[in-house]
Amino acid sequence: MLRNATSDLLAFADFPIHRTRIRSANPLEPLNKEVNRGTHVVGLFLNSEALLRPAGAVLI
C-alpha cells in the first residue's frame, strides 16, 4: 500500500525550497479552542440544549 501511495506521501517535496516548514491551514483549530474555552467555564451541562447555547453563541 505504501509503494502505491509513494507520490502522495512525497507530495511535500514539490513545495519551494525556501519554505522551511509547512504550516497548518486548518481554520477549525481556533474555533475549537473558543468552543472549548466557552464550555469549560460551565463545566457541567444538564442536557444537550444547555450545551448548544454557549457553543452556538461562539459559532454565530
C-alpha positions as CSV (number, residue, x, y, z in Angstrom):
1,M,0.0,0.0,0.0
2,L,2.9,2.4,0.8
3,R,4.6,1.7,-2.5
4,N,1.4,2.5,-4.4
5,A,1.0,5.8,-2.5
6,T,4.6,7.0,-2.9
7,S,3.6,10.0,-5.0
8,D,1.0,11.1,-2.4
9,L,3.4,10.6,0.5
10,L,6.2,12.6,-1.1
11,A,3.9,15.4,-2.3
12,F,5.5,17.8,0.2
13,A,8.8,17.6,-1.8
14,D,7.2,19.7,-4.6
15,F,6.9,22.8,-2.4
16,P,9.5,25.5,-2.9
17,I,12.8,25.0,-1.0
18,H,12.8,28.5,0.7
19,R,9.8,27.4,2.7
20,T,11.3,25.6,5.8
21,R,8.1,24.2,7.2
22,I,4.5,23.5,6.1
23,R,2.1,25.5,8.2
24,S,-1.3,24.2,9.1
25,A,-4.2,25.9,7.3
26,N,-6.8,24.3,9.4
27,P,-9.3,27.1,10.3
28,L,-11.2,24.8,12.7
29,E,-8.4,24.8,15.3
30,P,-9.0,28.3,16.7
31,L,-12.8,27.7,16.5
32,N,-12.5,24.5,18.5
33,K,-10.3,26.3,21.1
34,E,-13.0,29.0,21.5
35,V,-15.8,26.5,21.9
36,N,-13.7,24.5,24.5
37,R,-13.0,27.7,26.3
38,G,-16.6,28.8,26.4
39,T,-17.9,25.4,27.5
40,H,-15.1,24.8,30.1
41,V,-16.4,27.8,32.1
42,V,-19.7,26.0,32.7
43,G,-18.2,22.5,33.1
44,L,-21.5,20.5,33.6
45,F,-24.4,20.5,31.2
46,L,-27.8,19.2,32.2
47,N,-28.9,18.4,28.6
48,S,-27.8,18.8,25.0
49,E,-29.7,22.1,24.7
50,A,-27.7,23.6,27.6
51,L,-24.5,22.6,25.7
52,L,-25.7,24.1,22.4
53,R,-26.3,27.5,23.8
54,P,-22.7,28.5,24.6
55,A,-21.3,26.6,21.7
56,G,-23.8,28.1,19.3
57,A,-23.0,31.6,20.6
58,V,-19.3,31.1,19.7
59,L,-20.2,29.7,16.3
60,I,-22.6,32.5,15.5
